[in-house]
Amino acid sequence: MTQPYDERAERKRYIRRRQQIVFSCVGAVLAVALVVSALFYFHVGGLGITATSAVKPNYGVRVPCSTKDANGKNQTYSNYANVKVRVLNGTKFVGFAKAVSTALSNRQFKVTGWDNYKGKKVERTTIYFGKNAINEAYTLNTNFTDAVMVMDDRDDKLIDVVLGASFNDLANKDSLPSGDTAIENFEGCVPVQSMGTLPKALDHEKVE
């Protein structure tokens, strides 16, 4: 004997089956999304790694190698007291040059003065130096984390630091090389005689 057909019960079973199918599909999609997200998060197979251009040594500006000693070896970093520095403010912040000058003086650098840079606003802090202060410029550069070194045609010992928008603070003292550490040249540096035509130095009184 056939049992009576119960339409409401069949409808409930149909809806329940549809719900199970939907929930199963949603669960599968979420599981796949979780796996894909994990692959990107952990960079499996290089996924999720953004390609960035490598920063060129000295930000792409040609720089001379440090001056070597009589035996052709790299000399050690200069005594701060022998590094003569003028600080110029190339940013929009008032009093910036004086503040950095004070900080450098506290580190025993010989600060000869500070002023505003008389050119357009500077993006990256720049250390200008001549052929007779190469090692001193390398020494000063260790105290900055954002500076580019530019050799110009000056022939005295003064080094100009033009503060740019990239400047935040001096390098932490604990990270600085000791006085008996050999100067670390920039990768790709060239002998000073190979520097070619140099840019004109900023106006300044010669310092020996």
Backbone as CSV, one residue per row, in Angstrom:
resi,resn,N_x,N_y,N_z,CA_x,CA_y,CA_z,C_x,C_y,C_z
1,MET,0.847,-1.188,0.000,0.000,0.000,0.000,0.882,1.237,0.000
2,THR,0.623,2.089,-0.946,1.447,3.297,-1.035,1.070,4.279,0.028
3,GLN,2.153,4.974,0.588,1.907,5.964,1.621,1.444,7.272,0.996
4,PRO,0.620,7.995,1.708,0.107,9.267,1.160,1.245,10.254,0.922
5,TYR,1.106,11.008,-0.163,2.124,12.010,-0.537,1.983,13.233,0.351
6,ASP,3.076,13.608,1.061,3.075,14.770,1.952,3.876,15.886,1.290
7,GLU,3.140,16.849,0.701,3.798,17.913,-0.058,4.670,18.792,0.827
8,ARG,4.177,19.091,2.037,4.956,19.967,2.911,6.258,19.310,3.342
9,ALA,6.233,18.041,3.635,7.439,17.328,4.038,8.445,17.278,2.885
10,GLU,7.963,17.032,1.660,8.855,17.009,0.505,9.496,18.373,0.257
11,ARG,8.655,19.421,0.468,9.190,20.775,0.269,10.295,21.061,1.283
12,LYS,10.096,20.648,2.528,11.113,20.853,3.559,12.397,20.097,3.225
13,ARG,12.249,18.848,2.746,13.423,18.067,2.384,14.157,18.717,1.205
14,TYR,13.371,19.243,0.244,13.980,19.898,-0.917,14.769,21.141,-0.490
15,ILE,14.167,21.950,0.377,14.836,23.172,0.845,16.087,22.815,1.639
16,ARG,15.985,21.756,2.456,17.136,21.353,3.265,18.291,20.904,2.370
17,ARG,17.952,20.149,1.284,18.993,19.715,0.359,19.643,20.911,-0.340
18,ARG,18.798,21.881,-0.753,19.345,23.079,-1.396,20.265,23.862,-0.450
19,GLN,19.844,23.959,0.820,20.668,24.651,1.807,22.000,23.943,2.000
20,GLN,21.968,22.629,2.050,23.199,21.866,2.215,24.135,22.091,1.033
21,ILE,23.561,22.127,-0.177,24.383,22.358,-1.371,25.007,23.750,-1.325
22,VAL,24.169,24.764,-0.993,24.663,26.142,-0.931,25.757,26.281,0.113
23,PHE,25.504,25.738,1.323,26.498,25.838,2.397,27.789,25.116,2.015
24,SER,27.672,23.992,1.329,28.858,23.251,0.902,29.668,24.066,-0.107
25,CYS,28.956,24.719,-1.043,29.646,25.526,-2.048,30.341,26.732,-1.402
26,VAL,29.622,27.402,-0.489,30.202,28.550,0.187,31.425,28.131,1.008
27,GLY,31.300,27.001,1.705,32.424,26.511,2.487,33.625,26.184,1.624
28,ALA,33.391,25.609,0.454,34.490,25.275,-0.455,35.171,26.535,-0.974
29,VAL,34.349,27.534,-1.328,34.920,28.801,-1.816,35.762,29.466,-0.738
30,LEU,35.244,29.487,0.508,35.994,30.089,1.610,37.299,29.345,1.869
31,ALA,37.260,28.035,1.767,38.472,27.248,1.986,39.521,27.555,0.924
32,VAL,39.060,27.646,-0.347,40.000,27.979,-1.423,40.581,29.376,-1.209
33,ALA,39.717,30.334,-0.816,40.183,31.706,-0.579,41.202,31.735,0.548
34,LEU,40.974,30.951,1.585,41.896,30.896,2.711,43.257,30.356,2.280
35,VAL,43.233,29.305,1.465,44.484,28.716,0.993,45.250,29.711,0.118
36,VAL,44.541,30.378,-0.807,45.191,31.348,-1.693,45.763,32.503,-0.883
37,SER,45.000,32.983,0.100,45.486,34.082,0.941,46.746,33.681,1.690
38,ALA,46.766,32.444,2.169,47.942,31.963,2.896,49.162,31.909,1.979
39,LEU,48.950,31.502,0.728,50.060,31.452,-0.225,50.656,32.836,-0.448
40,PHE,49.784,33.847,-0.568,50.271,35.214,-0.767,50.892,35.756,0.503
41,TYR,50.277,35.456,1.656,50.779,36.002,2.923,52.183,35.488,3.219
42,PHE,52.419,34.221,2.956,53.729,33.633,3.237,54.646,33.652,2.002
43,HIS,54.214,34.324,0.936,55.027,34.498,-0.268,55.522,33.168,-0.827
44,VAL,54.652,32.169,-0.812,55.032,30.869,-1.347,55.239,30.995,-2.852
45,GLY,56.406,30.564,-3.316,56.709,30.648,-4.738,56.847,32.066,-5.246
46,GLY,57.089,33.011,-4.309,57.262,34.404,-4.723,55.970,35.185,-4.847
47,LEU,54.845,34.557,-4.493,53.569,35.263,-4.598,53.510,36.422,-3.614
48,GLY,52.909,37.517,-4.042,52.697,38.646,-3.147,53.911,39.516,-2.926
49,ILE,55.039,39.214,-3.557,56.243,40.032,-3.388,56.242,41.107,-4.466
50,THR,56.259,42.363,-4.034,56.246,43.477,-4.977,57.651,43.749,-5.482
51,ALA,57.794,43.836,-6.760,59.106,44.118,-7.342,59.478,45.569,-7.074
52,THR,60.644,45.803,-6.489,61.125,47.154,-6.211,62.478,47.347,-6.875
53,SER,62.691,48.539,-7.368,63.975,48.824,-8.005,65.038,48.987,-6.947
54,ALA,66.200,48.416,-7.173,67.291,48.498,-6.215,67.833,49.927,-6.169
55,VAL,68.134,50.375,-4.957,68.711,51.699,-4.805,70.171,51.637,-5.242
56,LYS,70.539,52.481,-6.181,71.901,52.477,-6.685,72.847,53.030,-5.634
57,PRO,74.102,52.560,-5.636,75.089,53.106,-4.696,75.167,54.617,-4.832
58,ASN,75.164,55.294,-3.685,75.191,56.769,-3.655,74.080,57.364,-4.510
59,TYR,72.961,56.622,-4.610,71.779,57.090,-5.333,72.087,57.423,-6.792
60,GLY,73.047,56.684,-7.364,73.350,56.828,-8.769,74.319,57.941,-9.113
61,VAL,74.789,58.683,-8.113,75.738,59.770,-8.356,77.161,59.231,-8.243
62,ARG,77.987,59.536,-9.223,79.377,59.064,-9.191,80.102,59.661,-7.990
63,VAL,80.859,58.830,-7.322,81.565,59.267,-6.119,82.991,58.713,-6.145
64,PRO,83.969,59.486,-5.666,85.346,58.981,-5.663,85.557,57.988,-4.517
65,CYS,86.478,57.086,-4.722,86.862,56.191,-3.630,87.649,56.991,-2.606
66,SER,87.696,56.502,-1.392,88.434,57.198,-0.337,89.924,57.237,-0.659
67,THR,90.603,58.200,-0.052,92.045,58.342,-0.253,92.779,57.260,0.526
68,LYS,93.678,56.541,-0.129,94.380,55.435,0.519,95.677,55.911,1.162
69,ASP,96.252,55.066,1.999,97.514,55.425,2.652,98.696,55.100,1.733
70,ALA,99.910,55.264,2.249,101.112,55.068,1.431,101.244,53.639,0.926
71,ASN,100.608,52.700,1.610,100.685,51.291,1.212,99.515,50.873,0.312
72,GLY,98.696,51.852,-0.060,97.578,51.547,-0.939,96.381,50.940,-0.242
73,LYS,96.327,51.051,1.085,95.212,50.488,1.849,94.247,51.599,2.255
74,ASN,92.997,51.200,2.487,92.009,52.177,2.936,92.398,52.734,4.297
75,GLN,92.304,54.042,4.444,92.578,54.657,5.724,91.362,54.529,6.639
76,THR,91.562,54.846,7.898,90.454,54.794,8.847,89.641,56.078,8.765
77,TYR,88.443,56.030,9.343,87.600,57.220,9.353,88.290,58.348,10.111
78,SER,88.032,59.574,9.694,88.712,60.743,10.249,88.215,61.060,11.661
79,ASN,89.080,61.715,12.410,88.673,62.250,13.702,87.626,63.330,13.464
80,TYR,86.501,63.259,14.169,85.422,64.212,13.941,85.888,65.659,14.082
81,ALA,86.805,65.911,14.989,87.274,67.278,15.236,88.009,67.849,14.026
82,ASN,88.434,66.979,13.119,89.147,67.426,11.918,88.228,67.573,10.710
83,VAL,86.945,67.321,10.908,85.974,67.418,9.813,85.248,68.757,9.937
84,LYS,85.479,69.638,8.964,84.941,71.002,9.015,83.671,71.074,8.183
85,VAL,82.575,71.436,8.826,81.252,71.314,8.216,80.486,72.639,8.281
86,ARG,79.812,72.941,7.187,78.812,74.016,7.182,77.464,73.375,6.863
87,VAL,76.437,73.725,7.621,75.117,73.121,7.442,74.179,74.140,6.810
88,LEU,73.539,73.743,5.723,72.598,74.607,5.011,71.214,73.960,4.994
89,ASN,70.207,74.764,5.233,68.843,74.265,5.299,68.178,74.354,3.931
90,GLY,67.949,73.200,3.319,67.276,73.163,2.024,65.829,72.749,2.130
91,THR,65.268,72.850,3.356,63.874,72.454,3.585,63.032,73.682,3.934
92,LYS,61.761,73.448,4.180,60.837,74.529,4.543,60.804,74.761,6.049
93,PHE,61.536,73.963,6.817,61.478,74.054,8.270,62.457,75.109,8.794
94,VAL,61.951,76.064,9.503,62.774,77.148,10.036,63.637,76.621,11.185
95,GLY,64.906,77.023,11.197,65.792,76.646,12.290,66.367,75.252,12.199
96,PHE,66.120,74.596,11.081,66.591,73.219,10.912,68.115,73.150,10.904
97,ALA,68.749,74.054,10.164,70.209,74.023,10.031,70.886,74.225,11.375
98,LYS,70.378,75.148,12.159,70.978,75.414,13.462,70.855,74.193,14.371
99,ALA,69.702,73.544,14.344,69.486,72.370,15.197,70.440,71.243,14.830
100,VAL,70.610,70.995,13.530,71.509,69.927,13.098,72.959,70.319,13.376
101,SER,73.279,71.605,13.223,74.631,72.071,13.539,74.970,71.799,14.998
102,THR,74.020,72.073,15.870,74.230,71.819,17.294,74.450,70.334,17.549
103,ALA,73.651,69.498,16.881,73.784,68.048,17.056,75.144,67.562,16.565
104,LEU,75.616,68.103,15.438,76.927,67.699,14.924,78.046,68.208,15.830
105,SER,77.883,69.412,16.353,78.877,69.941,17.294,78.968,69.073,18.533
106,ASN,77.829,68.592,18.990,77.812,67.711,20.164,78.525,66.392,19.896
107,ARG,78.646,66.059,18.618,79.388,64.846,18.251,80.857,65.168,17.932
108,GLN,81.248,66.405,18.212,82.636,66.867,18.094,83.058,67.256,16.679
109,PHE,82.114,67.369,15.733,82.470,67.890,14.424,82.781,69.376,14.547
110,LYS,83.642,69.873,13.669,84.003,71.288,13.652,83.019,72.018,12.744
111,VAL,81.949,72.544,13.323,80.930,73.241,12.547,81.344,74.699,12.374
112,THR,81.474,75.128,11.127,81.928,76.494,10.843,80.775,77.487,10.728
113,GLY,79.555,76.976,10.611,78.401,77.866,10.517,77.190,77.154,9.937
114,TRP,76.083,77.884,9.885,74.863,77.345,9.307,74.106,78.477,8.637
115,ASP,73.270,78.119,7.669,72.548,79.136,6.910,71.434,78.443,6.130
116,ASN,70.649,79.229,5.417,69.652,78.680,4.514,70.278,78.441,3.146
117,TYR,69.865,77.380,2.502,70.354,77.072,1.163,69.680,78.016,0.174
118,LYS,70.468,78.642,-0.663,69.938,79.659,-1.578,69.582,79.069,-2.941
119,GLY,68.916,77.991,-2.936,68.453,77.362,-4.163,67.054,76.827,-3.937
120,LYS,66.576,76.007,-4.869,65.249,75.422,-4.701,65.266,74.392,-3.590
121,LYS,64.094,74.051,-3.115,63.984,73.086,-2.028,64.638,71.767,-2.436
122,VAL,65.296,71.166,-1.482,66.091,69.963,-1.732,65.322,68.735,-1.258
123,GLU,65.292,67.712,-2.083,64.584,66.476,-1.715,65.464,65.586,-0.854
124,ARG,66.688,65.323,-1.302,67.573,64.433,-0.551,68.766,65.196,0.005
125,THR,69.070,64.948,1.267,70.223,65.569,1.903,71.477,65.302,1.070
126,THR,72.283,66.346,0.856,73.453,66.235,-0.016,74.697,66.738,0.698
127,ILE,75.766,65.948,0.610,77.064,66.319,1.188,77.987,66.714,0.047
128,TYR,78.373,67.995,0.015,79.271,68.508,-1.018,80.686,68.617,-0.447
129,PHE,81.660,68.154,-1.204,83.037,68.146,-0.730,83.987,68.222,-1.922
130,GLY,85.251,68.528,-1.626,86.248,68.614,-2.674,87.291,67.516,-2.568
131,LYS,88.277,67.574,-3.460,89.292,66.524,-3.554,90.156,66.414,-2.313
132,ASN,90.215,67.477,-1.504,91.067,67.457,-0.311,90.308,67.103,0.962
133,ALA,89.062,66.671,0.815,88.281,66.298,2.003,87.448,65.053,1.733
134,ILE,87.991,64.149,0.932,87.232,62.948,0.564,86.998,62.053,1.774
135,ASN,88.047,61.741,2.509,87.899,60.860,3.668,87.023,61.513,4.734
136,GLU,87.150,62.830,4.874,86.325,63.539,5.839,84.842,63.468,5.445
137,ALA,84.586,63.530,4.133,83.206,63.435,3.661,82.632,62.045,3.924
138,TYR,83.440,61.016,3.680,82.999,59.655,4.002,82.688,59.539,5.493
139,THR,83.527,60.167,6.311,83.325,60.119,7.763,82.020,60.797,8.144
140,LEU,81.792,61.996,7.609,80.559,62.725,7.914,79.342,61.948,7.447
141,ASN,79.445,61.302,6.298,78.309,60.578,5.737,77.819,59.450,6.633
142,THR,78.712,58.875,7.440,78.280,57.789,8.325,77.264,58.282,9.356
143,ASN,77.214,59.581,9.593,76.287,60.138,10.573,74.918,60.463,9.978
144,PHE,74.767,60.226,8.676,73.485,60.458,8.011,72.972,59.153,7.426
145,THR,71.665,59.026,7.375,71.066,57.808,6.833,70.457,58.040,5.461
146,ASP,70.426,59.285,5.007,69.704,59.604,3.782,70.519,60.394,2.776
147,ALA,71.805,60.633,3.055,72.568,61.594,2.256,73.182,60.987,1.004
148,VAL,73.312,61.828,-0.018,74.056,61.491,-1.225,75.311,62.360,-1.228
149,MET,76.458,61.774,-1.574,77.724,62.502,-1.593,78.007,63.018,-2.999
150,VAL,78.318,64.304,-3.106,78.593,64.928,-4.403,79.924,65.663,-4.316
151,MET,80.858,65.270,-5.163,82.156,65.947,-5.208,82.073,67.119,-6.178
152,ASP,82.518,68.308,-5.735,82.526,69.472,-6.614,83.957,69.988,-6.781
153,ASP,84.111,71.181,-7.357,85.452,71.647,-7.726,86.168,72.433,-6.628
154,ARG,85.653,72.438,-5.419,86.351,73.135,-4.334,87.673,72.442,-4.034
155,ASP,88.647,73.202,-3.562,89.947,72.601,-3.258,90.343,72.806,-1.795
156,ASP,89.391,73.232,-0.976,89.692,73.408,0.449,89.062,72.268,1.247
157,LYS,89.040,72.414,2.566,88.610,71.317,3.439,87.159,71.425,3.894
158,LEU,86.477,72.517,3.521,85.100,72.680,3.981,84.177,71.670,3.302
159,ILE,83.273,71.118,4.094,82.237,70.221,3.579,80.886,70.880,3.837
160,ASP,80.069,70.976,2.807,78.719,71.525,2.947,77.713,70.391,3.050
161,VAL,76.848,70.495,4.037,75.727,69.565,4.138,74.453,70.349,3.886
162,VAL,73.756,70.011,2.814,72.485,70.659,2.510,71.364,69.715,2.921
163,LEU,70.640,70.096,3.950,69.578,69.244,4.471,68.399,69.222,3.514
164,GLY,67.898,68.023,3.233,66.768,67.872,2.327,65.543,67.326,3.035
165,ALA,64.455,67.215,2.294,63.199,66.727,2.860,63.315,65.290,3.352
166,SER,64.305,64.551,2.842,64.484,63.159,3.258,65.088,63.038,4.653
167,PHE,65.637,64.148,5.178,66.310,64.079,6.476,65.290,63.937,7.600
168,ASN,65.570,63.003,8.500,64.723,62.813,9.671,65.517,63.020,10.952
169,ASP,66.675,62.379,11.030,67.524,62.519,12.204,68.903,61.970,11.852
170,LEU,69.889,62.312,12.678,71.220,61.750,12.479,71.201,60.264,12.803
171,ALA,72.163,59.547,12.264,72.272,58.113,12.543,72.509,57.891,14.034
172,ASN,71.988,56.804,14.530,72.186,56.464,15.934,73.667,56.289,16.238
173,LYS,74.110,56.848,17.340,75.534,56.789,17.685,76.035,55.361,17.798
174,ASP,75.175,54.471,18.253,75.592,53.072,18.439,75.880,52.370,17.112
175,SER,75.371,52.938,16.005,75.567,52.301,14.698,76.783,52.843,13.960
176,LEU,77.464,53.832,14.532,78.578,54.476,13.844,79.848,53.639,13.945
177,PRO,80.674,53.633,12.900,81.941,52.887,12.952,82.909,53.559,13.919
178,SER,83.755,52.767,14.543,84.740,53.305,15.473,85.856,54.004,14.705
179,GLY,86.652,54.793,15.420,87.700,55.576,14.777,88.802,54.749,14.146
180,ASP,88.941,53.505,14.546,90.003,52.665,13.973,89.471,51.741,12.879
181,THR,88.261,52.016,12.410,87.659,51.201,11.348,88.062,51.746,9.982
182,ALA,88.449,50.867,9.073,88.812,51.289,7.719,87.579,51.804,6.986
183,ILE,87.767,52.862,6.222,86.652,53.459,5.490,86.062,52.450,4.508
184,GLU,84.752,52.367,4.493,84.056,51.477,3.556,83.629,52.291,2.343
185,ASN,84.241,52.013,1.217,83.936,52.763,0.002,82.561,52.396,-0.546
186,PHE,81.983,53.336,-1.294,80.756,53.037,-1.998,81.032,52.025,-3.097
187,GLU,80.113,51.113,-3.277,80.233,50.175,-4.387,80.200,50.961,-5.701
188,GLY,81.158,50.691,-6.570,81.193,51.376,-7.849,81.908,52.712,-7.814
189,CYS,82.582,53.033,-6.698,83.331,54.294,-6.629,84.481,54.261,-7.640
190,VAL,84.984,55.441,-7.999,86.054,55.530,-8.988,87.221,56.312,-8.404
191,PRO,88.440,56.118,-8.926,89.578,56.924,-8.474,89.281,58.404,-8.701
192,VAL,89.775,59.250,-7.816,89.467,60.669,-7.892,89.850,61.265,-9.236
193,GLN,90.938,60.768,-9.839,91.375,61.300,-11.131,90.440,60.911,-12.270
194,SER,89.515,60.011,-12.001,88.567,59.587,-13.026,87.198,60.248,-12.876
195,MET,87.102,61.230,-11.992,85.811,61.864,-11.738,85.359,62.755,-12.887
196,GLY,86.317,63.211,-13.711,85.924,64.042,-14.848,85.562,65.451,-14.421
197,THR,84.719,66.117,-15.224,84.318,67.493,-14.936,83.427,67.541,-13.704
198,LEU,83.774,68.412,-12.771,83.050,68.496,-11.505,82.138,69.715,-11.482
199,PRO,81.028,69.634,-10.758,80.148,70.804,-10.649,80.818,71.908,-9.837
200,LYS,80.375,73.136,-10.053,80.927,74.274,-9.351,80.489,74.226,-7.890
201,ALA,81.412,74.547,-6.990,81.128,74.521,-5.554,80.206,75.665,-5.166
202,LEU,79.474,75.467,-4.081,78.667,76.543,-3.518,79.600,77.657,-3.015
203,ASP,79.114,78.873,-3.070,79.929,80.000,-2.588,80.263,79.810,-1.106
204,HIS,81.535,79.972,-0.777,81.951,79.836,0.618,83.356,80.398,0.795
205,GLU,83.675,80.727,2.032,85.036,81.111,2.365,85.871,79.855,2.549
206,LYS,87.041,79.853,1.958,87.866,78.653,2.026,88.255,78.335,3.458
207,VAL,88.262,77.057,3.756,88.633,76.572,5.084,89.734,75.537,4.920
208,GLU,90.839,75.763,5.579,91.967,74.814,5.468,92.098,74.000,6.763
